[in-house]
Amino acid sequence: MSTVATHPSYDELCANFDWAIAERELGVTRSGRINIGWHCSDRICELGLASKPALIWENFSGTGRTYTFDDLRALSNTIAVYLADLGLQPGERICLFMDRVPDLYIGFLGILKMGGIAQPLFSAFGGDSLWTRLADARTSAILTQRKHVGKVRKIREKLPELRHIVVVDAGEAPLQEREVAMALDELPRVERLDVYPSTSETPSVLHYTSGTTGQPKGAQHVHYSIVSQYLTAKWVLDLQPDDIYWCNADPGWVTGTSYGIIGPWANGTTQVVLDSGFSTERWYAFIDKHRVTVWYSAPTAIRLLMRDGTKVARKYALTSLRHLCSVGEPLNAEAVIWSQEAFGLPFHDTFWQTETGCIVVTNFPGMPIKPGSMGKPFPGITATVLNPKTNEPYDRPGPVGLIALRPGWPSMIRSYWNNPTGYASKFKNGWYLCGDRASIDPDGYFWFVGRDDDVINTGGHLVGPFEIESALLEHPAVAESAAVAKPDPVNMEVVKAFVTLKPGFEGGPDLELEIMNFVRNKLSPLAMPQEIEFVPSLPKTRSGKIVRRILRAKEWGEPVGDTSTLMDE
Ligand code: 6R9
């Protein structure tokens, strides 16, 4: 099957771009009514796709269930009515605190249909992480499962505004104060609903950012975001009518809502969801069983697949795959080359943030991929890199600067919850600063360097962690790596690398020296780690991002700061 999109080329799309293209296709205007819940279900039914599967769901043990767009429509109506009957009002924050069960996806649409603000949080969060975010958002209700309700019970006394704790699978279990049982299958199915008349600027989703560099912030999205999410899903993920699409991100992370709910369903795409943790074989078997065609994943998962080698991939029929995309962290060249070897297809990198709401820089389908580069701005997005001294774009390709976007695309957040000053501080000279560094080559391709705070200053030379980590990952023993600054009396900072090894390798001074020399030969003596520490695992956020800040703080003897999004808290 071809990997080339059927839509016009990147250059043609850029030349004729207008977000009105998406507005027309979605049947919305900036001043009219838009409701994401309605657009992702009712409208798809009106287009004649009521009986098309919308969600093919499977849990860790292989039990599954399929929901059509008509099911999605009626069941999200049902949840909307249920929540409104509890007395919940439009504009109130309603948290989704569940594993990737169908109620999570349907509940998300239901909340939006009754005008609530959906606040998805990772079900793996412990009490403290949950409390910080519910307290900050002054959340009125939480939808959760029996297995997680204990965490809510522990903190509810500190949350006087949390009026309803809705348990979706309570069964006969005894409930406590403020708790109600909502058995979706047993509620009368609501066929007709007057959906809340939201417009473009009505708040829709409140996402707490992964917090790799500090306190989590509540990113405030609006219903108009669907305009960007719809079109980027269609063009970048290249969604076609017959696709079986798998986004393996949890909706606690923006990828799991923008491209695990809104983008694909606004396109009427069939999605598969696997409610289970990572396992190479389980994932390949899932792709094989459901004949997945488009797969949206992340470097952290791809590195684990790489660690297990191409042989495992050959045990499964993965030939249904025709388009692969990646997000969340820099995608190193090695991973692109490996995926070509393992699946016969390259991963296409996509760069964006909770704040941008949609993909902003990407290896567009059909555009030649330069392995290691993130690609070019999505048509309609003006992206550049600024000289950090002047906050002006460079007048030539090459130098490393701050990634900056011209504000105004539909899915940009409108503020940080309770923190307008924090939001205002992200803008300089009329540009929105992403907080990342990159360079642009003469062909207009962006090359990621690192988060601003992760750049290493060794003897006055700025070294990006991505370059060093990419080189480390090319060494046959290295599974994962993080390069951070370590204090040095002469050079101010030197590079220290933390490394996890592939099965069968043992850390020690010989391997350390070998890897150091490997990096020196590939890059430069400057980029060579002065020290390599072999570790069993690296600190990561729940969305799989390596948190270099924590490793660096230890080297400098500084406090590690907020750790509430960490995987192994
Ligand atoms: C969607 C998402 C945003 C930060 C972003 C950057 C990093 C995301 C990337 C990437 C290099 C890519 N990031 N995609 N870095 N290449 N393709 O991840 O949102 O959780 O808010 O994180 O993630 O540092 O600024 P979010």
Boltz pocket constraint, residues with backbone or C-beta under 6 A from the ligand:
constraints:
  - pocket:
      binder: B
      contacts: [[A, 209], [A, 210], [A, 253], [A, 254], [A, 255], [A, 326], [A, 327], [A, 328], [A, 329], [A, 330], [A, 331], [A, 349], [A, 350], [A, 351], [A, 352], [A, 353], [A, 354], [A, 355], [A, 374], [A, 434], [A, 435], [A, 436], [A, 448], [A, 451], [A, 543]]
      max_distance: 6.0
